[in-house]
Amino acid sequence: MTTVELMNNLADFLQSVVKDYSTQQKTGCLPIEVYAGYPPIRTNASEISSFIYVLVTEFEDKEEPNLSTAKVEIGFSIYDKDTEIGFLSLYNLMEHVRQAILKQRTVAEKHRIILPVKGEIAEDQPFPQWQGKITTEYTIGQPSEEELYW
């Protein structure tokens, strides 16, 4: 189990969690995309769709207990052009994801969440996108030590 595997498994899980969510944009009703790793870099000024990304930001291996962990950032960028209550779309989606990862604490039968789960809303918002993130840790596999005898 690698950090990339964790990002892929968590992104797949979150895609199923948000499958019924969408945002109304100029081009119509668009689903929320979920990316394992960084979201795609924008190469033009076209409308930005709503998305979630799952990114391992650091990992650590410990000998006692025999445990490896990865710090995960789940980032949100949600489109809502409502100037008064548009931010609620972000809060609603972040709460939905928070509850989902707390209800199903093991992902793909491999990665177990390690509390706490922390949420943060960006102070400066690039309207009409609303941005925030959830950070937590998950367990990842640790290979068995191989002894070499000379």
C-alpha positions in Angstrom: 0.0 0.0 0.0 1.5 3.2 -1.1 0.7 6.9 -0.7 -0.5 7.0 -4.3 -2.8 4.0 -3.6 -4.2 5.9 -0.6 -5.0 8.9 -2.8 -6.6 6.8 -5.5 -8.7 4.7 -3.0 -9.8 7.8 -1.0 -10.7 9.7 -4.2 -12.7 6.7 -5.5 -14.6 6.6 -2.1 -15.3 10.3 -2.2 -16.5 10.2 -5.8 -19.2 7.8 -4.6 -20.0 10.0 -1.6 -20.6 13.1 -3.8 -22.1 11.4 -6.8 -25.5 13.1 -6.2 -23.9 16.6 -5.8 -23.6 19.0 -8.7 -23.3 22.8 -9.3 -25.3 25.0 -11.5 -22.9 26.9 -13.8 -23.2 28.9 -17.1 -22.6 25.7 -19.1 -25.3 23.8 -17.2 -25.5 21.5 -14.2 -22.0 19.9 -13.7 -21.0 17.1 -11.4 -18.3 17.6 -8.8 -15.1 16.1 -9.9 -12.8 14.2 -7.5 -9.1 14.1 -8.2 -6.4 11.8 -6.7 -3.5 14.2 -6.3 -3.3 17.8 -7.5 -6.3 19.0 -9.6 -5.5 19.7 -13.3 -3.7 22.9 -14.0 -5.9 25.5 -15.8 -4.5 26.4 -19.2 -7.2 28.8 -20.2 -9.7 31.2 -18.7 -12.7 29.0 -19.2 -15.2 28.4 -16.4 -13.8 26.4 -13.5 -15.9 23.4 -12.5 -16.4 22.4 -8.8 -13.9 19.8 -7.6 -12.4 18.0 -4.6 -8.8 16.8 -4.5 -7.1 14.2 -2.3 -3.5 14.8 -1.7 -0.9 13.1 0.5 1.2 16.0 1.9 3.6 14.0 4.1 4.1 10.5 5.4 5.9 8.9 8.4 7.2 5.5 9.3 7.5 4.5 12.9 9.1 1.5 14.5 7.1 1.4 17.7 4.3 0.7 17.0 5.1 -0.8 13.7 3.0 1.8 11.8 3.2 4.0 8.8 0.9 7.0 8.3 0.1 9.6 5.7 -1.2 13.1 6.2 -4.0 13.7 3.8 -5.5 17.0 2.5 -8.9 16.9 1.0 -9.3 20.2 -0.8 -12.6 21.7 -2.0 -13.3 24.3 -4.7 -17.0 24.8 -5.2 -18.7 27.1 -7.7 -21.7 29.1 -6.4 -22.4 32.6 -7.8 -24.8 33.5 -5.0 -23.1 36.5 -3.3 -25.1 36.2 -0.1 -25.3 32.4 0.7 -23.1 30.8 -1.9 -20.5 29.9 0.8 -23.1 27.5 2.2 -22.5 25.2 -0.8 -18.9 24.8 0.5 -19.9 24.2 4.1 -22.6 21.7 3.1 -20.3 19.6 0.9 -17.4 19.7 3.5 -19.8 18.5 6.2 -21.1 15.7 3.9 -17.6 14.5 3.3 -16.6 14.9 7.0 -19.5 12.7 8.1 -18.7 10.1 5.4 -15.1 9.7 6.4 -16.1 9.4 10.0 -18.8 6.8 9.3 -16.6 4.7 7.1 -13.2 4.9 8.9 -11.5 2.3 6.8 -11.1 2.9 3.1 -10.7 0.0 0.6 -10.1 -2.3 3.5 -6.6 -1.0 3.8 -6.4 2.6 5.1 -7.7 3.5 8.6 -8.4 7.1 9.5 -6.5 8.5 12.5 -8.3 11.2 14.3 -8.4 14.2 14.6 -10.2 15.4 11.4 -9.7 19.2 11.0 -11.5 21.5 8.7 -10.4 24.9 7.4 -12.0 27.6 5.3 -9.8 29.8 3.2 -9.8 33.4 4.4 -9.7 34.9 1.0 -12.2 33.4 -1.4 -11.8 33.6 -5.2 -15.6 34.3 -5.9 -17.5 32.6 -7.4 -15.4 29.6 -6.2 -15.5 28.8 -2.5 -12.5 27.0 -1.1 -11.7 24.9 2.0 -9.9 21.8 3.1 -10.1 18.9 5.5 -6.9 17.4 6.9 -6.5 14.1 8.7 -4.2 11.1 8.7 -4.6 7.5 7.4 -2.6 4.4 8.0 -0.6 3.0 5.0 1.2 -0.3 4.7 4.7 -0.8 6.0 6.9 -3.4 4.4 8.5 -6.1 6.6 12.1 -5.6 7.4 14.4 -7.9 5.5 17.5 -9.0 7.4 20.7 -9.5 5.4 23.3 -11.8 7.0 26.9 -11.4 5.7 
